Amino acid sequence: MSASSDSRILKIGMVGFGPFGQFLGKTMIKQGHILRATSRTDYSELCANSGISFFREVGAFLEAENDVILICTSILSLQEVLKSMPLHHLKRPTLFADVLSVKEHPRNVLLRVLPQEYDVLCTHPMFGPESGKDGWKGLNFMYEKVRIRNEAICSSFLQIFEREGCRMLKMSCEEHDKLAARSQFLTHTIGRVLSEMEIQSTSINTKRFETLVQLKEGAMNDSSDLFSGLFVHNRFAQQELQNLELALQRVKQKLIEKMNEEKDLNDSKDVEYSR
């Protein structure tokens, strides 16, 4: 896909306007798109200061004739939020897109909850407010066109990310979750383990240890709901957790074997010296 001059100004309605939704919204506003938002938390003042219309009432939000409904909820709350939305308030077929960090789960929920005439686009911007603070150029953006009839709207939405220089990765939701279980989930898990160990910076840090401290701090900056969602709603995560446990056991066993070899060697030397 390549950027084109015919990309249109979109009316984008965000469901969930937490830190990640706000982060995406800044760039969308900068590009000239019209944003509306609804969220369990009242962000009326923040939205007013940002040129975004905030809706306390979901029915009115759906009646606002958005081109795109962008799901920015937590992974764990997605199903509850979607099932509670009064979709009969929508006046015309609309593109539903999500930006969750797992992909099979939102795809399945959207296909189950939405009427057939609504388009479904699953995406994962693989960056956030910290990694994307200096721009999105070169950062990965995964997407799958699950059910698309209105190619123009879908293309215009994807061009938001392409225009910022994202590396556009067309990929199935299943393949994404396989790869993410081995990368994103493992990263979060090891960061949480390091936090449980209460590792801290020392006066004799090596560069590699500093990387571990940063990994721990990065993992703890993300919510426990995100971490739980990466495990609960990615069917490949449990196997990766087991793989991590087995790998740690193998490493431990090799160390114990080496320790015993050294002990046996020292014991044999002691016997020789005593003769």
N, C-alpha and C positions, 0 to 999 in steps of 0.2 A: 504494500500500500504506500502511496506517495502523497504528500500534501498537495492540495490543489487550491486554486484561487476562488473556487466556487463554494468553499465551506461556508455554511450559514451560521448566523447568530442563533443560538439555541436558548430555549427557555428550559432551564434545568431545575427540577425540584429535588432537594436533598432530604432524605429520610434519615435522621440522625445527624446532628450538627456539633459533634464533639470535636476534639483536637484534630483528628484526621480530616473530617469534613471541612473544618475551617481552613486547614492547610490547602486542600484541593480548591476550595472556593476562591481563595485569593487569586490564584492563577486564572481560574475561569472568569472571574470579574475583570481581571487585567486584559483578557482577550476580548472582552466586550459582550460575553454571554449574560443572560438575565437569570438571576438566581432567586429561588424561593426555598424556604427550609421549614421543616417541622421536626420537633424533637421532644422527648419527655421533659428535658430541662428547658426552662424559659430563657431563650437567647434573644429575646426581642430587642434589647438595648444594643447588644453586640451586632446584631444583623442591621439594625437601623444605622449604626455608625459605619457599616460596610457596604451600604447600598443594596441590602438583601431584604426581601420581604419575608417576615417570619409569621407562620401560621400556628396558633395554639390548637386550632380545630382541624383534625386530619381531613374531614369531609371537604371543608373549604379549600384546603391545600390541593386535594385531588381535582376539584372543580376548576382550578386555575389554568387548565389546559397547557400543562407542561409538555414539551417535546420528549423529555427524558425524565424518568423517575430514577434517581441515583440512590441506591441503598448503601448507607454508610453506618449501619448499626454495628453492634458487636456480633461476633459469630454466634454466641450463646442465645442472644435475644432475637435473632433473625426470624425464626419461625413464628414466634409469638407476635412480633410486630406485624408481619405480613398478614397473618390470619385475622388480626384485629382491624385491618384497614378496610374501610367501606368502599370497595372497588367499584360499586355501582355508581359512585359519584363521578367516575371518569367519563368524560364526554366523547372520547374518541380513542381509537387504538394508539397506544403509547409504547415507547421503548423503555423497558425496565433493565437497568444495568446495576451491577454490584461491584464493590471494591474490596470484598472480604479476602482474608489471607488464606482461606481454604476455598476450593472451587466446586467440587462435586456436590457438597451440601447445599450451597445457595442455588446451584443449577437445578437440583432435584426439587427443592422447595418452591422455586419460582415456577417451574413447569407444572407442579402439582396445584399451586394456588391460583395462578393467573389463567384467565380465559385464553382460548387458542389464538384469538386475534391480537394478543399483545406480544410484542417482540421481546426477546431475552438475549442480553449480552453479558457474559461473565468476564470480569477483568480483575487483574491484580497489579496495581502500581507497586512495584517491589522496592519502595522507598517511603520515607516518611518525613515529618517536620525537621528531623535532625539531618538525615542523609541528603535531603532535598532542599536544604535551606539556601544553598548557593546556586540553585537551578537544577533542572531535571535532565540536562544534556548527558546522554550516555547511560542513563539509568534504565533498568529493565521495566517494561510494561507488558504483561502477559494478557492475552485476550482470546476468547472463543466466541464466535458468532453462533449461538445455540439455536436461535429461531429468529431469523431476520427476514422481514418482508420489505420494510422501508430502508433500502440501502443508503439513501441520501442522509437520513437522520443518523444512522449508525456510523457512516463514514465521517460526518461532521463531528460527532462525539469523539471518535478515535483520533481525529486530527487535533483535538485539544492537546493531546499528549505528544503526537508526532511533531507538532509545531514547536514544542519545547525541547525537542531533540532526544526524546526517549528512544530507547532501543525497542522496537515493536516486535513482540514475540507472539506469533499466532500458534496456539497450542491447545490441545484438548484439556478439559478440566481434570480428567484422570491422570494424564501425564504430568500436569502441574502438581497435583497432590503427591504423586510418587516422588518427584524431585524435591518438593518443599518439605516433605517428611524427613528427607535425608539432609537438607540444608537448613531451612528456617527453623523447623521444630528442634533439630539437634542443637542448633546454636542457642536457642532459648533454654533448652534443657540443661546444657552444660553451664550456661550463665546462672541458672537457678541453683545448680549443684554447688557452684563456686560461692554463691551467696549463702547457702546453708553452711558451708565451711567457714564463712565469715573471713574470707581472705581480704587482706588490706595491703596497701602499698607499704613497702619497707625502705630502709635506707640503703639497701644493696639490690635494688630492682635490676633485673635484666630486661632487655627490650621485650622478650617473649612473655615475661611475667607481667609487664605493664599491659600487654595485649590481653592477658587473662583478666586483669583488674578492669580494663575497659569493657570486656565482654560481660563481666558480672554486672557492672554499673548499667550498661545498655539494656540488659535483660530486665533488671529491676525497674528501669524507667517505664517499661511496658506493663500494662495491667495484668493482673492474675487472670482476668476473664479472657484476655487474648491468648495467654499461654494455655489455659484450660481448653479453649476453643480449638487451638491447633492440634490438641490431642484427641478430644472427644469427637470432633467432626472431620478428622482426616483418617480414613480407614487404614492408611499405611503407617501411621505414627506409632501404633502399638508395637509393630514388628521392629521398627527402628529403635524404640526404647529397649526392647529385648536384646537387640543386637549390641546396643551400648553396654548393657549389663554383662553380656557374655564376653565382650571385648575387654572390659575391665577385669573380669575374672581371669581371662587368659593372660593378661599383662601381669596381674598379681601372681599367678601360678609360675610364670617364667622368672619373676623376681625371687620367689621362694626357692625355686629349683637352683637358681644361681647362688643364692645365699647358702643353701645346703651343700652345694659343690665346694664353695669356699671353706665352709666349716669342716667338711671331710678332708679337704686338702691340708688345712692347718692342723687337724687332729693327727693326720698321718705324719706330718713333719715333727710334731711334738713327740710322737712315739720313736721316731728315728733319733732325735736329739737325746732322748732318755737312755738310749742303748749305750 
